[in-house]
């Protein structure tokens, strides 16, 4: 089962993403802030990371920079999942090395 790490500070969004991933037969890993997300990523080596940008302790940009700087986590696919959807926000995230940038709210498509 593929492990997907969700780094999201909003409890309702984190729970919603967990439920969606479980319904799709993924194994969700959850972190409520950037610092915790980095620790989980290094410990669990997930197959994919979904990360919010605006979070306490370390924001998503710092999370991505930290993980890309570590040879063990540098190649884990990383997708920003955030409400910050302006063109400049997307450009910043992609320039930092994100694999994709998705804007909230998200919905499941059949």
N, C-alpha and C positions, 0 to 999 in steps of 0.2 A: 504494500500500500504506500503510495507516494505521500511524503510529509510536506505540508505547506505551513509555513510560519506566518501568522498574522500579527503584525505589530500595530496596535490600534489603542488609543487611550480612551475612547468612548465605549463604555461597557455594552450598550445596546448594539452598536455596530459590530463590535468584536463577537458578541454572541450570535448575531445574525450571520456573519461570515462563517463562524464555526458550524452552524446548522447547515448552511448551504454546502460547505465542503464535505461534511459528513454524509449528506444526501447524495453527493456525487462520488462517494467512496474514496475520499481522501482522508488522510489522518492529519487533522489540524493541530498545530502547536500555537499557543497564544501567549502574547506578551502585552503588557499594558503601558509600556513606555519604551523609549529608545534604548536605554541602558539595559533593561531586562531583555529586550529583543536581541541585542548583540550577544548577551550571555547565552540565550537559548540557541541562537544560530551557531555559535561556536561549539556548543555542547552536542546539539542534535544533528547538525549538518543537513538542514532540510533540502528538499528538491526544488523549492521555490519560496521566495519571500514576498509577501504583500505588506507594504508599509505606508502608514500615514506620514504626512510631512510635519504637521504642527502637533508636537507632543511635548510633554514635560521630560525633564532630565537629559534627554538628547533628542533633537529633532530628526526627522527622516533623512535630511541631507547628511547630518553627522553620522547616522547609522550607516548609510551607504558608503561614505568615505572610509569609515572604520573597517567595514567588511571588505571593501575592495583593496585596502592596504594590507590585508592578512592573506597570505598565500592559501591558507586552508579554506577560507570562505570567499575568496575573490571571484570565483567562477559560478557561484550560486546565482541563478536567475533572480532578478530583483525588479519588482514592479511597484511604483508609487501608486497608492490608492488614496486620493485626497480630494477635498473640496476646492483646493487651490487650482482652478482650471484656466487661468489666463495664459495666453500664449507665452509670456515671459516666464511664468512658473513652469510650464511644460519644458521649455527650452533649458531652463536651469537644471531641472531634474535629469533630463536626457544628457546634458553636458557633463553631469557628474558621473555618468556611467550606468544609469538605469536602463533596463531592457525594455521597459514600457512605462506609460504614465496613464492611469485611468482616473477619471473624475467621478466623484460621488455625486448623487446617489447611484448605486449599482443595482442592477436587477437581474434576476435569472431569466434566461431566454430558453424557451422550449425548443 
